[in-house]
């Protein structure tokens, strides 16, 4: 993910796909946005299906400058998956 400028509010759209080509259904999904001070925001993702693809979406608004971690947790069947990405926010 590209770095952002402090004050930006931006959508994030995360593509979920099967590496084996099997069909699946995301039962639930949430996100957690954190920096060195701890968790800054968290919430549920919006789950959408478009053209046979599944997306998890959220809107982020980092409150300070520095490095951030975005962790997305989602459930498919009895499995829980976690994905993490990092980005910076400039003043």
GISUL-V37004 format. One line per field, one symbol per residue. phi: phi as a letter, one per 30 degrees, with the letter a starting at -180 (. if undefined). psi: psi as a letter, one per 40 degrees, with the letter a starting at -180 (. if undefined). A space follows every 50 residues. Layout:
phi=???
psi=???
This chain:
phi=.ddbcejdcbdbbcdcbcdciddabddaabbbcbbddkdcaaldddcbbb hiccbcbaccbecbdkcbcccccbcbiccccbbbbbacbcd
psi=hiiihheihiihhhhhiheeeiiihhdiiiihhiadeahdiiaiihhihh feihihiihigieiiahihhhhhihhbeihihiiiiiihi.
